[in-house]
Amino acid sequence: MAGHQTPHFQNTDGHSSIEIGVKEFMCMGAKPPFDHPHVFLDLGDDVERVCPYCSTLYKFNPNLKADETVPPGALYHDETA
């Protein structure tokens, strides 16, 4: 699909879990330059998954839009782009 980009989530604030509105995404740990290798995670039929690098627990919330998170602000936007 043209123009489709996989959302990247970060956890610079160190939350134990983050609710997200998508089932396929990248975890990058903290914001650069302290990010870990960006790992693709696919929830499939599951509703939660732990990042193997930073241990952030991601929980799918169908009530959230693709760009919303709980707590807010976990969707990463590259400010240099």
N, C-alpha and C positions, 0 to 999 in steps of 0.2 A: 504494500500500500504506500503510495507516494506521499511524502510529507509526514508519515507516522514516525514518531520518535519514542524510544523506550524511556519512561521517566526514571530519573536518578533521585534516590533519597539519601539524605545525610542525617547523621545523629551527633552533631558536634556538641550538643547540650547533654548528651549521655543519658537519654531517657531509656528506661528498661524496655518499653514497648512503644510502637508507633502504629496507629491505625491508618490504613491507606484505602483508596478507592479503586485500585487496580490489582490484577492478579499476576502480571508480568512486569518486572521492574529490575533496576540495577541498584545495589547497595554500594555505597562508596565510603561508608564509615563516617569520618569527619570531613569537613570542607578542606579543600586544598590549602596548604601543602601537606596537611596531616591525614589525607585520605588513604585508605587501604586499596589494594587492587579492586577495581570495580567488578563486582560479581553479579551475573544475571541470575535472578531467582524467579521461579515460576511456581505459583501456588497450586496450579492444577485444580483438583477437586478439594484441596485442603483450604482452611480459612486462616491458617497462620504458618509462619516459617521463621526459623532462626538463621541469621546470617552466620556462615561458618567462620568469618574473619573477626567480626566485632561483637557477636552474640546479641545484636539487636533483635528483638522479637517483633516481626511485622504481622499485623492482624488485618485481614480484609474486612472492610466495613462497606456493605453495598449501598449505604445511604450517603457515602462521600462521593464527590466528583473526582475525576482522575487527578486534578491538581490540588485537592484538599487533603490535609492530614490532621490527625489529633495525636499529640499537640500540634498546633499550627507551625508552619515554617520548615517542615522536614523535606519538602520538595526542593531539590537543588536547581538553581538557575545560574548558568555560567555567565558571570558578569563581564567577562572579557569578550564574549561573542557579540 
